[in-house]
Amino acid sequence: MVRLEGAEAAPAGADLLELTSSGALVFRGAAYTNFSEARAHLRQPPIRPIGLRVDRGADARLAREVEGWFEINLPRIKTLMAGSRNPTVIVAVNFRGQCFFENRQVDDNELKAALKRRLDEARRQSSDLTLTLMMDKDTPNDALLHLGELAGSVGFTNGIIAERK
């Protein structure tokens, strides 16, 4: 599990997810008592940052459960796959498909520029880089494909997906 430092403070324009004292989750004006349904709605466009507010008197166990949604839960695998001999650059992706680089959420343009800069720096030192994706086990597959295309467009030729052993 990967906890992103500093991810608690939501930027301007973020959606609000509220855990009420009655145990309901409120998101974009809709109240949910079924947490699976609420989590599914968090994936619906537009995908913006989320600020979590826990009302006074809300169940602490439920608050920890909801906070856990925003950690990156790496998938488990049974067969160990080879890593990379190259230096790596890490991008974390949550269950909503949002990307985090160097401990902050980034959009496609920011990520593309940062990856290009890091790859150029490595190549000036006669090295190559491997992109390591730390993807939540519930990340949509299209996010993986999109990131692969984005990384390839700036020159990455090596990539791996991190797993939990």
C-alpha positions as CSV (number, residue, x, y, z in Angstrom):
1,M,0.0,0.0,0.0
2,V,1.3,3.5,-0.9
3,R,0.2,6.5,1.1
4,L,0.7,9.7,-0.8
5,E,2.1,12.4,1.5
6,G,0.4,15.8,1.4
7,A,-2.6,14.4,-0.5
8,E,-5.0,15.5,2.3
9,A,-5.3,19.1,1.2
10,A,-7.6,19.3,-1.8
11,P,-6.9,22.1,-4.3
12,A,-9.4,24.7,-5.5
13,G,-12.1,23.2,-7.6
14,A,-12.0,19.9,-5.9
15,D,-15.2,17.9,-5.4
16,L,-16.3,17.3,-1.8
17,L,-16.9,13.9,-0.4
18,E,-18.7,14.1,3.0
19,L,-19.1,11.4,5.6
20,T,-22.1,12.4,7.7
21,S,-22.8,11.7,11.3
22,S,-25.7,9.4,10.1
23,G,-23.2,7.2,8.2
24,A,-24.1,8.4,4.7
25,L,-21.6,9.6,2.0
26,V,-22.6,12.7,0.1
27,F,-21.0,13.3,-3.2
28,R,-22.1,15.8,-5.9
29,G,-25.4,16.4,-4.1
30,A,-26.3,12.7,-3.9
31,A,-26.4,10.8,-0.6
32,Y,-25.2,7.1,-0.5
33,T,-25.7,4.6,2.2
34,N,-24.3,1.8,0.1
35,F,-20.5,2.5,0.1
36,S,-19.8,0.3,-3.0
37,E,-22.3,2.4,-5.0
38,A,-20.7,5.6,-3.7
39,R,-17.2,4.4,-4.6
40,A,-18.4,3.5,-8.1
41,H,-19.8,7.0,-8.5
42,L,-16.4,8.5,-7.6
43,R,-15.1,7.1,-10.9
44,Q,-17.7,9.0,-13.0
45,P,-16.5,12.0,-15.0
46,P,-15.6,14.6,-14.5
47,I,-12.6,13.2,-12.5
48,R,-11.4,16.0,-10.3
49,P,-9.5,16.0,-7.0
50,I,-11.6,15.2,-3.9
51,G,-11.6,16.8,-0.5
52,L,-12.9,14.5,2.3
53,R,-14.9,16.0,5.1
54,V,-15.9,13.9,8.1
55,D,-18.7,15.4,10.1
56,R,-18.4,15.5,13.9
57,G,-19.9,12.3,15.3
58,A,-19.3,10.2,12.2
59,D,-18.3,6.6,12.7
60,A,-14.4,6.5,13.0
61,R,-14.3,3.0,11.4
62,L,-16.3,4.2,8.4
63,A,-14.0,7.3,8.1
64,R,-10.9,5.1,8.0
65,E,-12.5,2.9,5.4
66,V,-13.3,5.8,3.1
67,E,-9.8,7.3,3.7
68,G,-8.4,3.9,2.6
69,W,-10.0,4.3,-0.8
70,F,-7.4,7.0,-1.6
71,E,-4.4,4.9,-0.9
72,I,-2.8,2.9,-3.8
73,N,-3.4,-0.8,-3.1
74,L,-1.0,-2.6,-5.3
75,P,-2.2,-5.9,-6.8
76,R,-0.8,-9.2,-5.5
77,I,0.8,-11.6,-7.9
78,K,1.9,-15.2,-7.5
79,T,4.8,-15.2,-9.9
80,L,7.7,-12.9,-9.4
81,M,8.5,-11.0,-12.6
82,A,11.8,-9.4,-13.4
83,G,12.3,-5.8,-12.6
84,S,14.6,-3.4,-14.5
85,R,18.3,-2.7,-14.4
86,N,17.6,0.9,-15.4
87,P,17.0,3.7,-12.9
88,T,13.2,4.1,-12.5
89,V,10.8,6.9,-12.4
90,I,7.6,6.2,-10.4
91,V,4.0,7.3,-11.2
92,A,1.3,6.4,-8.8
93,V,-2.3,5.9,-10.1
94,N,-5.3,5.7,-7.8
95,F,-8.6,3.7,-8.4
96,R,-10.0,6.8,-10.2
97,G,-7.2,6.9,-12.7
98,Q,-5.7,10.0,-11.2
99,C,-1.9,10.3,-11.5
100,F,0.6,11.4,-8.8
101,F,4.2,12.2,-9.5
102,E,6.7,13.3,-6.9
103,N,4.0,13.3,-4.2
104,R,1.5,15.5,-6.0
105,Q,-1.4,15.1,-8.3
106,V,-0.6,15.9,-11.9
107,D,-2.6,16.3,-15.1
108,D,-1.5,14.8,-18.5
109,N,0.4,17.9,-19.6
110,E,2.4,18.2,-16.3
111,L,3.2,14.5,-16.3
112,K,4.3,14.5,-19.9
113,A,6.6,17.4,-19.3
114,A,8.0,15.9,-16.1
115,L,8.6,12.5,-17.7
116,K,10.3,14.1,-20.7
117,R,12.6,16.2,-18.5
118,R,13.6,13.2,-16.4
119,L,14.2,11.0,-19.5
120,D,16.3,13.7,-21.1
121,E,18.4,14.1,-17.9
122,A,19.0,10.3,-17.8
123,R,20.0,10.2,-21.4
124,R,22.5,13.0,-21.0
125,Q,24.2,10.7,-18.4
126,S,24.1,7.8,-21.0
127,S,21.4,6.0,-19.1
128,D,17.8,5.0,-19.9
129,L,14.8,5.1,-17.5
130,T,12.1,2.6,-16.8
131,L,8.7,3.9,-15.9
132,T,7.3,2.2,-12.9
133,L,3.5,2.4,-12.4
134,M,2.2,1.9,-8.9
135,M,-1.4,1.3,-9.9
136,D,-4.2,0.6,-7.5
137,K,-5.6,-2.9,-8.1
138,D,-8.9,-1.2,-9.0
139,T,-7.4,1.2,-11.6
140,P,-9.3,1.1,-14.9
141,N,-7.4,-0.6,-17.7
142,D,-7.9,2.4,-20.0
143,A,-5.7,4.4,-17.5
144,L,-2.9,1.9,-18.0
145,L,-3.2,2.2,-21.8
146,H,-3.4,5.9,-21.7
147,L,-0.2,6.2,-19.5
148,G,1.6,3.8,-21.8
149,E,0.8,6.0,-24.8
150,L,1.7,9.1,-22.9
151,A,5.1,7.7,-21.8
152,G,5.8,6.3,-25.2
153,S,5.1,9.7,-26.8
154,V,8.0,11.3,-24.8
155,G,10.4,8.4,-25.5
156,F,10.0,5.8,-22.8
157,T,10.6,2.3,-24.1
158,N,10.6,0.4,-20.8
159,G,7.9,0.2,-18.2
160,I,6.8,-2.1,-15.4
161,I,3.8,-2.3,-13.1
162,A,4.7,-2.6,-9.4
163,E,3.1,-5.4,-7.5
164,R,2.9,-6.4,-3.8
165,K,4.7,-9.7,-3.1
